């Protein structure tokens, strides 16, 4: 197996607008809701300033057709919540980041990233925190979308 291309990123604390949907297609449904709100505020015109992050909330359960997905978009202090949109403050922290192309590969890439970080020879280890999926272009079609997967990590001190 080839080595994963993983780099470390420190996310600063941020203020985000949050949308969460539970359905059989929560990623799609939550994105539609966030997109309608964020476009009306002009936030999607500058993804660098207003990055989008997503994650399962709650995660899928065996045999269940529905699960949840939550999207965040970084917002400035003057942005107010909207209908079904909540403002949250996120701590940030250190993350191991790997890129995944296409929505179908997300699960396998998460597993490889977790295994990569957990390897004893690594300088970092998994820490409790929110795992995040950051689309490069959230408007891209599902089969063409590219994600950066953010796995929360901490420096490993001493012998693994």
Helices and strands as residue ranges (DSSP letters): E 7-11, E 14-23, H 26-40, G 43-45, E 52-56, E 67-74, E 86-90, E 93-101, G 103-105, H 106-118, E 124-126, E 132-135, E 146-155
